[in-house]
Amino acid sequence: MKLFVVGIGPGKIEYMSNYAIDVLKKVDYIVGYTKYIDRIKKYFNEKNFIHTGMRKEVERVKHAVGKVNEGYNVAIVSSGDSGVYGMASLAISLCENVEIVPGITAANSAAALLGAPLTLDFAVISMSDILVEWEKIVMRATYFAKSGVTTVIYNPISKIRKHQLKKVFEIFKKERNEFYIGIVKNAFLPNQRSYYIKSTSNIDWINDIDMMSIVFFCDENTIEKNNKIYVPRGYKQ
């Protein structure tokens, strides 16, 4: 028996790979965070579901491993890709027979709505200091700001964590000239919104950010055209 860790992308079935859909159809149990289960349940409503709340990741994987040990094939679902701030590493650490099924990452989904801000080198960083010390986040953000590349910010703000995004924005403003800020909320879900502004804009944009947002501090060479932003690759035209 096997444990599959499946990236479901934004959550709509049309953005899942055919293989991910096949796996979810064939397994005996689907395990996941309650919100992610709610997104996909209608597509696989004949399945047995096990869901837990936020910060119950270890409990979730242990439930799944327990079912594998009982002789069932089980899938754990992660939004986006399970290997990007997802459940893949935890599953590998707790189960011997694991297959990782890739999904569209939140960074890629959000980037598509803005245009092409990830054409060249880019960095990804989470503002959550639950598993990574805040001092390390600041250090890494400073390196990324100095590098000039597009930096994608996951988990920018939560109910109990308000100041980190503003602090990191101040670091980027110090280290860079004017740059574009891309903001995407609820990518490919109901209430989707995407827009971009200049870093010189009023900082009130931070009040629009929540945990369903992905924020881009864009490459210094980013260009705006036809209501999109993109980083030129450098092709001769």
C-alpha positions as CSV (number, residue, x, y, z in Angstrom):
1,M,0.0,0.0,0.0
2,K,1.2,3.5,-0.7
3,L,0.8,7.1,0.6
4,F,0.4,9.7,-2.2
5,V,1.0,13.4,-1.5
6,V,-1.0,15.2,-4.1
7,G,-0.7,18.9,-5.1
8,I,-4.2,20.1,-6.0
9,G,-3.1,23.5,-7.4
10,P,-5.7,26.2,-6.7
11,G,-8.3,23.5,-6.0
12,K,-10.5,23.5,-9.2
13,I,-10.3,20.2,-11.0
14,E,-9.4,21.8,-14.3
15,Y,-6.1,23.0,-12.8
16,M,-5.1,19.5,-11.5
17,S,-3.0,17.2,-13.5
18,N,-4.7,14.1,-15.0
19,Y,-2.5,11.9,-12.9
20,A,-3.4,13.7,-9.7
21,I,-7.1,13.2,-10.6
22,D,-6.5,9.5,-11.3
23,V,-4.7,9.1,-8.0
24,L,-7.5,10.7,-6.0
25,K,-10.1,8.5,-7.8
26,K,-8.2,5.3,-7.0
27,V,-7.2,5.8,-3.4
28,D,-9.3,4.6,-0.5
29,Y,-8.9,7.7,1.7
30,I,-8.2,11.4,1.1
31,V,-6.7,13.3,4.0
32,G,-6.2,17.0,4.2
33,Y,-6.7,20.4,5.8
34,T,-10.4,21.1,6.1
35,K,-10.4,24.0,3.7
36,Y,-8.6,22.0,1.0
37,I,-10.9,19.0,1.4
38,D,-13.9,21.4,1.0
39,R,-12.5,22.6,-2.3
40,I,-12.3,19.1,-3.9
41,K,-14.9,17.0,-2.1
42,K,-17.5,17.6,-4.8
43,Y,-15.3,16.0,-7.4
44,F,-14.6,12.8,-5.3
45,N,-17.7,12.6,-3.1
46,E,-17.7,8.8,-3.0
47,K,-14.4,8.8,-1.1
48,N,-13.6,8.5,2.6
49,F,-12.3,11.8,3.8
50,I,-10.2,12.6,6.9
51,H,-9.7,16.3,7.6
52,T,-8.1,18.4,10.4
53,G,-7.7,22.1,11.2
54,M,-4.8,24.5,10.8
55,R,-1.5,23.5,12.5
56,K,-2.6,19.8,12.7
57,E,-0.1,18.7,10.0
58,V,1.6,16.0,12.0
59,E,-1.7,14.6,13.2
60,R,-2.9,14.6,9.6
61,V,0.1,12.6,8.3
62,K,-0.1,10.2,11.2
63,H,-3.8,9.5,10.4
64,A,-2.8,8.9,6.8
65,V,0.1,6.6,7.7
66,G,-2.1,4.7,10.0
67,K,-4.5,3.9,7.2
68,V,-1.6,2.9,4.9
69,N,-0.5,0.5,7.7
70,E,-4.0,-0.9,7.8
71,G,-3.8,-1.9,4.1
72,Y,-5.3,1.1,2.3
73,N,-4.0,3.4,-0.4
74,V,-4.2,7.0,0.9
75,A,-3.7,10.5,-0.5
76,I,-2.8,13.6,1.4
77,V,-3.7,16.7,-0.4
78,S,-1.9,20.0,-0.3
79,S,-2.9,23.2,-2.1
80,G,-0.5,24.3,-4.8
81,D,2.4,21.9,-4.9
82,S,3.0,19.7,-1.8
83,G,6.7,20.2,-2.0
84,V,6.4,24.0,-1.7
85,Y,5.5,24.9,1.9
86,G,3.4,21.7,1.8
87,M,3.2,18.3,3.3
88,A,5.7,16.4,1.1
89,S,8.7,16.5,3.5
90,L,6.7,15.6,6.5
91,A,5.1,12.6,4.7
92,I,8.5,11.3,3.6
93,S,9.8,11.6,7.1
94,L,7.0,9.5,8.6
95,C,6.2,6.9,5.9
96,E,8.4,4.5,3.9
97,N,6.3,4.2,0.8
98,V,5.5,7.7,-0.5
99,E,4.9,9.1,-3.9
100,I,4.8,12.9,-4.5
101,V,2.3,14.1,-7.1
102,P,3.1,17.6,-8.3
103,G,0.7,20.5,-8.6
104,I,0.6,24.1,-9.8
105,T,2.2,26.2,-7.1
106,A,0.5,29.3,-5.7
107,A,3.4,31.3,-7.1
108,N,2.8,30.1,-10.6
109,S,-1.0,30.5,-10.4
110,A,-0.7,34.0,-9.1
111,A,2.1,34.9,-11.6
112,A,-0.1,33.8,-14.5
113,L,-2.8,36.3,-13.5
114,L,-0.2,39.2,-13.4
115,G,1.5,38.3,-16.6
116,A,5.1,36.9,-16.5
117,P,6.9,38.2,-13.5
118,L,8.9,34.9,-13.0
119,T,10.6,34.8,-16.4
120,L,14.1,35.0,-15.0
121,D,15.6,34.0,-11.7
122,F,13.2,34.5,-8.7
123,A,13.0,33.8,-5.0
124,V,10.2,32.5,-2.8
125,I,9.9,33.3,0.9
126,S,7.2,32.8,3.6
127,M,6.5,35.4,6.2
128,S,5.3,32.8,8.7
129,D,7.7,32.5,11.7
130,I,6.0,29.4,13.2
131,L,8.6,27.1,11.8
132,V,11.4,29.5,10.8
133,E,12.9,32.1,13.1
134,W,12.0,35.7,12.2
135,E,15.7,36.7,12.2
136,K,16.3,34.1,9.5
137,I,13.4,35.4,7.4
138,V,14.8,39.0,7.7
139,M,18.3,37.8,6.7
140,R,17.0,35.9,3.6
141,A,14.7,38.7,2.6
142,T,17.6,41.1,2.7
143,Y,19.7,38.9,0.4
144,F,16.7,38.6,-2.0
145,A,16.2,42.4,-2.0
146,K,19.9,43.0,-2.8
147,S,19.8,40.4,-5.6
148,G,17.2,42.4,-7.6
149,V,15.2,39.3,-8.6
150,T,11.4,38.9,-8.3
151,T,10.6,37.7,-4.8
152,V,7.3,35.9,-4.2
153,I,5.9,36.2,-0.6
154,Y,3.8,33.4,0.8
155,N,1.8,33.7,4.0
156,P,2.2,37.5,4.0
157,I,-0.2,38.2,6.9
158,S,-2.3,36.3,9.4
159,K,-4.7,37.2,12.2
160,I,-1.8,37.2,14.8
161,R,1.0,38.2,12.5
162,K,0.7,41.7,11.1
163,H,4.0,43.5,11.0
164,Q,6.3,41.2,9.0
165,L,5.2,42.1,5.5
166,K,5.6,45.9,6.2
167,K,9.1,45.2,7.6
168,V,10.2,43.2,4.6
169,F,8.7,45.8,2.2
170,E,10.9,48.5,4.0
171,I,13.9,46.3,3.4
172,F,13.1,46.1,-0.3
173,K,12.5,49.8,-0.6
174,K,15.9,50.4,1.0
175,E,17.8,48.0,-1.2
176,R,16.1,48.7,-4.6
177,N,15.0,51.6,-6.8
178,E,11.3,51.8,-7.7
179,F,9.8,48.4,-8.4
180,Y,6.4,46.9,-9.2
181,I,4.4,45.1,-6.4
182,G,2.1,42.4,-7.7
183,I,-0.9,41.4,-5.5
184,V,-3.1,38.3,-6.2
185,K,-5.9,37.2,-3.9
186,N,-7.8,33.9,-4.2
187,A,-6.1,32.9,-7.4
188,F,-8.5,30.9,-9.6
189,L,-11.0,30.8,-6.8
190,P,-14.2,32.8,-6.1
191,N,-13.5,36.4,-5.3
192,Q,-10.3,36.4,-7.3
193,R,-8.5,39.7,-7.6
194,S,-5.1,40.6,-9.1
195,Y,-3.4,44.0,-9.6
196,Y,-0.1,45.7,-9.5
197,I,1.2,49.0,-8.2
198,K,4.5,50.8,-7.9
199,S,6.5,50.6,-4.8
200,T,6.2,54.4,-4.5
201,S,2.4,54.1,-4.1
202,N,0.7,54.7,-0.8
203,I,1.5,51.9,1.7
204,D,-2.2,51.4,2.3
205,W,-2.1,48.5,-0.1
206,I,-0.8,46.4,2.8
207,N,-4.3,46.7,4.4
208,D,-5.7,44.7,1.5
209,I,-3.4,41.7,2.1
210,D,-4.6,38.5,3.9
211,M,-3.6,34.8,4.1
212,M,-5.2,34.1,0.7
213,S,-2.9,36.7,-0.9
214,I,0.4,36.1,-2.8
215,V,2.6,39.2,-3.0
216,F,5.3,39.8,-5.6
217,F,8.2,42.3,-5.2
218,C,9.1,42.3,-8.8
219,D,12.5,42.3,-10.6
220,E,13.9,45.7,-11.1
221,N,13.7,45.3,-14.9
222,T,9.9,44.5,-14.9
223,I,7.9,46.1,-17.7
224,E,4.2,46.9,-17.9
225,K,2.4,46.3,-21.2
226,N,-1.3,45.7,-22.1
227,N,-2.3,45.5,-18.4
228,K,0.3,42.9,-17.7
229,I,3.7,43.0,-16.1
230,Y,6.6,40.9,-17.3
231,V,10.4,40.4,-16.9
232,P,12.1,40.5,-20.3
233,R,14.1,37.3,-21.0
234,G,16.6,39.1,-23.2
235,Y,15.7,37.6,-26.6
236,K,16.9,39.5,-29.6
237,Q,13.8,40.7,-31.5
